Amino acid sequence: FGSIPPSFGDFAWLWKLDLSHNNLSSSIPSNLGNLLSRDGYAYGIEELNLSYNFLTGSIDFAKTLIYLKVFDVSNNQLSGAIDPQIFSIGKSYFDISANRFNGSLALQSSVFLPLSGNSRFFYLEATYFNASYNQFSGTLTNFFESLGDHFVNRISGTFPATVQRSLIQTVDLSHNMFEGGISALSGIANLVYLDLSYNSLYGSLGSKFDGLPNLQTLKVAGNQFTDLPSLKNLAKMRRLDLSNNDIISSDISTLMALTELEELNL
């Protein structure tokens, strides 16, 4: 099919663009970053799916797409480091998996979006984040610390008090090159699915997941963790994968507390 025509960036009222599962190649034209607003109206593309192609280059064009809710560029050949500004917009579905991105995975610590007057409200309800099967490196401490508060912490104007700080439900960072230990996870109590498998993480799991009462799937296989995680606050756990680590404890009595467990891999 060839490349993406730069003229696609000139569609004035486009709210959804799906070019997935084609044979698109070459880089993504920067003109797609123009799918933002027209004639002074607060309007822009909300869903962009370019997955399962052969696209190369960066995704810097997405920094300006502030209305984007669904962003899927998975299963391409995109590469390079990612500007943290791309993560600063409240996308509800963010999938950059199965590419060649590298460098650290950093989220901006704050977002500033004016909501006063007649501006369109931003409900920053990011629920799905998948960066698996890339070449990201560094530690995860800063990533998880910022994940809980980077969506809603500097808002001007009127904003519904019921909006929670972070509604993230799925985080998949598996099959990268992250290293080091992980800190206790907090501020992301809505998390249901967490996959940190096949990195170079190590150390104690201990009570690191006690702040995730809604967690149903935890996968940390293929690392170098040395003990079983505390499970006292994980009553909803259904799938647990601790295989291929350095866990030496033979006491698995704590697993008996997981009354809803369906899949266990040690």
C-alpha positions, 0 to 999 in steps of 0.5 A, a space after each residue: 500500500 505504500 506510505 501514509 499520504 501527508 495530505 491526511 493531516 488536512 482532514 478538517 473534521 476527522 475524529 477517527 483514523 484507522 490504518 491498521 493491518 496494511 503494508 504501510 511503510 516509511 515514517 509517519 508524516 508530521 502532518 498528522 500532528 495537524 489533526 488538532 483544531 480547525 477554524 478556532 473550534 476546540 476539536 481534534 482527532 480522538 482515535 488513531 490506529 496505525 498498528 500492524 504495519 511496517 512504519 519506521 521513525 519516531 512518534 513525535 507528531 503525536 505531541 500536539 494531539 491533545 484530544 487523542 483518547 486512543 493511540 495505537 502504533 503497536 507492531 511496527 518498526 518505530 524506534 528512538 527515545 520517546 518525548 515525555 510530552 507524548 504521555 502528558 495527554 490523557 489518552 485512555 488507550 495507549 499502545 506502543 508495544 512491539 516496536 524498537 523504542 529505547 531509552 528511559 520511560 518517563 512521564 511528565 510529573 504534571 499536566 496543565 490544561 486550561 478548562 475555564 470558560 467554554 473550553 472542552 472538559 478533559 477527562 484524563 481517564 487513561 486506563 490502558 498502557 502497553 509498552 511491552 516488547 521494546 528496548 526501554 531501559 533504566 529503572 522503574 521507580 520514577 515511572 511508577 511514582 509519576 504514573 499515579 499523579 501525572 494525569 490530574 495534578 495541575 488543572 485550572 478552571 472548574 473540574 469535577 471533584 469526582 475524577 480520581 487522580 489515576 484511573 489506570 487499569 492495565 500496565 504492560 512493561 514486559 520484554 524490555 531491558 528495565 533493571 533494578 528493584 521496584 518501589 512500593 506502588 501507590 496512587 494507582 489503586 484501580 490497577 487490575 493488570 500488571 506485567 513486568 515479565 522478562 526484564 532485569 528486575 531484582 530484589 525483594 517483592 515484599 509488600 510492594 503491591 499492597 497498595 493495589 487492592 484491585 489487582 487481578 493479574 500480576 506477572 513478574 516472570 523472567 526476572 531476579 526477584 528473591 521472595 514471594 510478594 505479600 498477598 494480604 491485600 490482593 484478595 482479587 488476584 486471579 492470575 499470578 506468574 512468579 516463574 523464572 526468578 530467584 525465589 528460594 522460599 518453600 513456604 507457599 502458605 500465603 498463597 492459600 489466601 488467594 481464594 479467587 486464584 485461577 492461574 498460578 505459575 511458579 
